[in-house]
Amino acid sequence: DVQLQASGGGLVQAGGSLRLSCAVSGLTFGNSAIAWFRQAPGKEREGVACIVSDNDDTVYSDSVKGRFTIASDNAKNTVYLQMNSLKPEDAAVYFCNANYRVIVYWGQGTLVTVSS
C-alpha cells in the first residue's frame, strides 16, 4: 500500500520558519511527483509546491514562490517543504500528495499555525 506521512507542523510567529516532512512508502520514489497542498478553514484546498522525483523539477504557487522550497531525499523516500518568512495567511492544514502511475494518493495533514 502507498502511504504518505506528513509531519513538522506547529505554531510559529510571523516571519519564522518551519520544515515539513512527507515520508512516502509503497511506491517507486523516483517515478512519482510529490506535492504539498494546504487548506485553511473555509477555503478550498490549494496546491503549494510540487517536485518530480526523477529530475527534481519543481513548481511553486505564486503565493509561496521565493519563500518556500520543496526538496526530495530519494534515499529516505522523503519530501521536505522548507517554509521561510511565514505569514499569517500561510496558516493551514498542509497535506502531501503523490501522483504515481496515474493514481493520486493523499497523506493526513499537518497543522501550521502562524501568529501575527
N, C-alpha and C positions, 0 to 999 in steps of 0.2 A: 504494500500500500504506500502511496505517496503521502508524506506528511510534511507539514511546514510548521515550525515552532518559532513564533516571534517573541522577542524579549527585549528588555532595555528601556522600556518606557518609565516615566516618573514625573516628578514635579521639578520644574526648573524656572528660574527667573528669566524674564525677557532679556535677550542678549546673550543668554547662556547656550550651552551645547549639550547634546545627548547623542549617544550612538545606539542605534537599534540593530539587533541581530535577527536573522532569519535562518534557522538551521533546517536544512532540507534533507529528506531521506526518501528512498524508494524510487528514485529516478536517476537517469544518467545526467549528472550535473552539467556536463559540457554540451548537452544537446537541448538546452532549455533557455527560456527567457524568464527571468525573475523580476518582479515588480513590487513596488511599495504603493499602496493606496492609503487614503485616510478618509475618515468620516467624522465630521463634527456633528453635535446634536442639532437636529432639524435640517441638516444639509445632506445633499447627495454624496455618495462615495466618489472620490476623485483620484485620478492617478497622480502620483508624485514623481516617481523615477522608475526607470527600467534598465536592466542590463542583460545583454545577450552573453551567456556564459562562455561560448566558444571563441568569441573575438573581443569581448569586453566593450562592445559598442554600448553607449549609454544615451538615454533620453531623459530630459527633465521637464517638469511643468514650468511655465514661466514664473509661477509664484514662488518657486524654491530655487530657481537657477542661480548659481553663484553662492548659495548658502548651504545647500545640501550636496552630499557626494555619495553616490552608490558605488559599491565595490564588491567583488566576489573573491572568496578564498576557495578555489576549487578543491584543494587538498582537504579542507574541512567541510566542504559542501555547505558553506555558509555565505550569505549575502549580508552586507552591512549597509546601514544608512547613517552616515555621519551628518548630524544636523547642527549647524552653527548659526549664530545670530538669530536665535529663535524669537519669534514674535507671538503675541497672544493669539493671533489668528492661525497659528500653526497647531494650536491645541486641538486634539482629535484622538480617536482610536486609529492606530496605524495597523494595517494588515499587509502581510506579504502574500504573494500570488505567484504561482508557477504555471507557465504555459508550456506544456510538454506533450508532444505528439497530438496536437490539436485539442487536447483536453486541458481545462483550466482548473487548477487546484488552489484552494484558499487555506491559509492558516488562521488561527484565532488572532484576535487583535491584542495590541499592547497600548495602554493609555498614556498619552503625553499631555501633560498639563503645563501651561506656561502662565506664570503670574506676571502681572504688569507692575 
